[in-house]
Amino acid sequence: MVKKRFNVASFFSGAGGLDLGFNNAGFKTIFANDNWSGCWETFEKNHNMEINKNSITEVKKGDIPEVTGFIGGPPCQSWSLAGMMKGVKDPRGKLFYTYMDLIAKKKPLFFLAENVAGILSPTHISEFKKIISEFEKVGYNVSYKLLNSKYFNVPQDRRRVVIVGYRKDLKIKFEFPEDNDEILFLKDSISDLGEPLPAKKFNKTNSDDLEPSNHEYFIGDFSSMYMSRNRVRSWDEPSFTIQAGARHAPIHPQAPTMKLIHPNKRIFVPGKKHLYRRLSVRECARIQTFPDDFKFYYRDVGDGYKMIGNAVPVKMAEAVAEKIIKDLKANSN
């Protein structure tokens, strides 16, 4: 009975960072959905379940089993300050409402949605407030907050908006967990890892036998946009945000800070260029707090970075999930 009470359905699941965090907190994912083929093998082998491979626009109410909650991070590119900022004018932005529609039909006790900080920007704030209002209209008391993962045992500066709604008949409202005072640094996360292998030609994976798994890095030139900013954090700092694009992966902390030439141009320190490599797929996974036994499956190394960069950091998901499950247990009647 308890297991059924705390089952969740996962959407935009990707590799399943949210799922892993929620499962660590005591939930169980019994339904997952993502239509990107690049994540299917990784999700299914690590979570030991089949993923629904349809677009969320094709998922029907009857496809979803009875669950306690919905969790998911609708595609963020439409709302990102680094993207085109099209919001709901982009079909991907409209998927927020598709997600909401399924929640309205199934009426789980709670839902969680995660997105980039850009959704709170002046360009999108009115649409964001409309989304919150619509969630209220379909029967939920809604809380939201801009969180930085570095305050939740994640060695990374990563600002994301998290929305949690409790069904109104519970008569409670979610309160976010407090920030941790202790911050983890890169040295706490990846200093014990040896040197990884560079990807093979055309950035194909080396093999399935890397130790630890996925300890290889994307090769190729660095764009002028990349070289416009320092991309190196020291061992005694949290990482920059782990992004979904392999070319934009931060530089390993073994390298010195990039040298400023003028406000929008930096270079690698002469004589030290051999130290400037992108973080490996496994190093990025560590920074996103995936355990080493969580293996990512891909042929193109870029797909490994994409799965990891799109994921919610496991430990941050776990902190939020622990608070939700505590609230549900306190209101189990």
N, C-alpha and C positions, 0 to 999 in steps of 0.2 A: 504493500500500500504506500509506504514511504517513497519507494523508488518511483512509482507512478506519479506521485505528487510533485516530484522534483525533476521531471523530464523536461527537456527543452527542444525546440525546433530551431535550426540554424539556417540563416539565409546569407547569400553572398559569402559562402563559407571559406573559399580559398583553401589554404593549407589547414586552417582550423585553429588559429591562435586564440580566438574567443572561446571556442569549444574546449580547448585544453585548459584554459584558465577556469572556465565554469565547471568542468569535470573535476578539476583539482579541488574545487570548493565544495563539491558534493552533489552537483547536478549530473544528469546523464543526457547526452545528445542522442535522440532516437530518430531524428529526421534532419537531413542536411541537404542544401540545394546550392548549386553553382553551375553555370553553363559554360565556364571556361575549361576546356579539355586539359589545359596545362596543369591544373591542380588536382585532377581526379585521382590519379594513382597515389599521389602523396597523401591526400585526405583519407582515402579508403584503406591504405596499408597502415597508417599511423593510428587511425581511429577505429579500425576493425569494423567498418560498416560501409554499406553502399551509399553513394551520394546520388541524389536526384539531379539529373543532368539537363533538365529543361531550363529555359529562361523562366525567371520568376513570373513573367507576364503570362506564362502558360500553366503555372501551378494553380490547382483548384483547391477549394476548401476541403473537399473530400480526400485529397492526396495527403493531407497533413494529419497525423494522429493526434489524439487528445494530449496536450502538453500543459505544463505549468507556465512556461514562458517562451517568448520569441527572442532570439538574439541575432544581431546582424549589423554590418556596416555597409549601407548602400554606397555605390561607387562615388568616390570623392572628387574625381577629376573636374566635374562640373562646378564645384564649389571652391576649388583650390586657388590660392593666390598665385601659384606658380603656373596655373593652367589658363584656359580661355575665359574662366569666370562666367560661363553661360547659364549656370544654375538650371532652372526648370526648362529653359529654352533648349537645353541639350537633352536628348532622350534618356541619357544616363541619370540626369538630375531628376527626371520624372519617376524614376524607380523608387524614390522615397515614398511617393504616394501609392505605388503598387504594394510596397511593404506594409504601409498603413492600412490599405484595403484588406489585406489578408488578416491583419491583426483585428480589424473591426469585425470580420466574419467569424473568426475563431474565438475571440474574446479570452485569450489567456490571462492568467492572474497578473502577469507583468510582461513588459517588453523592454528591450535595450536596443538603442541605435547609436552608432558611433560614426563621426565624420570629422573632416579637417577643420582647423580653426577658421579658415576662410568663409565658412558658412555664417559666421558672425560678423563678417565685414560689412561696411556700409552698403556695398552693392547687393548683398544678399540678406541683410538682417530682416527686412520686411517679409520676405518669403519664408525665412526661418520662423519668425513669429507666427506666420500663418500655419506652418507645419505643426507647431506646438499647439495652436488653437484647435486645429483639426483633430489632433490626438485627444485633446480634452473633450471635444464634441462626441467622439466615438466611445467615450466612457472611461477615461484614464486621468488620474492625478499625475501630472508630469513635472519632473525635475530635470534640470540640465546644468552642466558646468563645464568650463574649459579646464581640462586637466593637463598636467605635464607629467609624463611617465616617470621622470627622474625622481619624483616623490613617492613612487610605488615600487621600489626595489628593482628598477629598470635603469641600467647605466646609459641613459640616452635622454637628450633633450628632445621631447616629442610632444607637441601640444595638439590635443584632440578634444573635440566636443563630445561628451557622452550624455545621452538622453535616456532617462529611465522613467517608465510609467507604471503605476500600480492601478489595477482596476478599482473603480471608485467604491465598489461595495466592500473593499477591504478597509476603507476609511483611514488609510495611512498615506503618507507621502515619503518618497525616498529621500534620505539625507546621505550625502556623499561621505565616504570615509575620509578621515583627516590625513593630511600630508605627513609623510615620514620626515623626521629631521635628518636622518642619516642618508647621505647621497652616495651611490655606488659609482665608481669610476671605471675607465677602460681597463686599468690594471687589475681590477677585481674580476673582470669578465673574461678577458682574452689573453692575459699575459702568459698563461701556461701553454698556449698553443704554439707548436713549432711552425716553421715556414711552410706555407701551402704551395701547391703546384699552380703554375699559370694554366689557364684554359688551353685546350688544343686549338688548332687552326680553325678559324671561323667561330671561335668561342664555343666549341663543342666540349662536352664534359670529358674528363680523363677516363673515368671508369666508375663502376659501382663499388670499388674496393678501396677508396681513399680512407685514411685513418687520421683523425675522425672523418666520418662521412661528410661529403660536400666541402672539404677544405681545399678549395681551388678558387682562383680569382679571375675576373673578367679582364681581358687584355684589349689594347687599342688606344687610340689617341684620346687626348683630353680636349674638349671643346673650348672655344674662347669664353663661353658663358661659365664653364666650370672654372677656368683659370682667372675669372674676374674676382673670385673670393678665396680666402684661405679655406682649405678643405681638410686641414690637419688639426685634430684635437690631441692634446698630450695625454700621457698615461694617467695623469692626476686630474682628469676632467671626464665628465660624461661624454658620450659620443654625440656627434651631430645626428639629426634625424636620419634613420635608415629609410631610403626612398625605394620605390618599386623599380626604378630604372637602373640597370647595372652600370651604365656609364657615369651615373651620378653618385655612386657609392663613395663614402668618405675614404680618405687616405689613411693607411695604417699609422698608428702613433709613433712608430720607430722613426718616422721622417721629421725633420725640423719644420717649423712653421714656414709656410710659403712666403717668399720675399715680395714685398710691395714695390711695384714699379710706378704706378700711378693709381688713382682711386678705383679704376675698373680693370686693373691688370696686375696679376701676380705671376711669379715664375717659381720653379723649383730651385732650391739653393744649389748653385753650381758646385760640382764635386760630390753632391749627395743624391744625384738623380736616381741612383740604384735603390735608394730607400723608399722612393715614392711609388707605391703600388696601392691599388684599391683593396679595401677589406675583402676577405674571402667570403664565400657564401656562408660557411660555418661561422665565421667571426660575426657576420651580420645576424645570423640566427641566435648566437649567444647573446648579442646585444639586445635582441628582441625577446630574450629569456626563454627561448626554446631549449629543451634539454638535448644533450648530445645524442641520445637514442632516438630522437625524432629525425628521421631521414627524409630528405627532399629528393624526389624523383624527377628527372628531366634529362633531355638530350642537349638542349641549348642552355648554357650556363645562365644566360639572361633570365630564363624562366625561374631559376632558383631565387635570384634577387627579387623578381616580381612577386613571387609568393610570400617571401619574407617581408618585403617592404609594404605590402598591402595588408599584412596581418596586424591585429591588435596585439601589443606586447602581452605575453602570457601572464606575467606577474601583475600587471595593471588590471587585466581582465579578472584575475583571481581575487584581487582586493575588492573590486566592485561586487563580484559574485558572492563573496563571503558575507558582505553586508546584506545583499538581497535574501540569501538563504536564511540569515538570522532573522530578518523581518518576517519571512514567510513562516518560519517555525514558531515565532512568537504570536502569529495570527493564524495558526493552523486550523482553528475551528471555523 
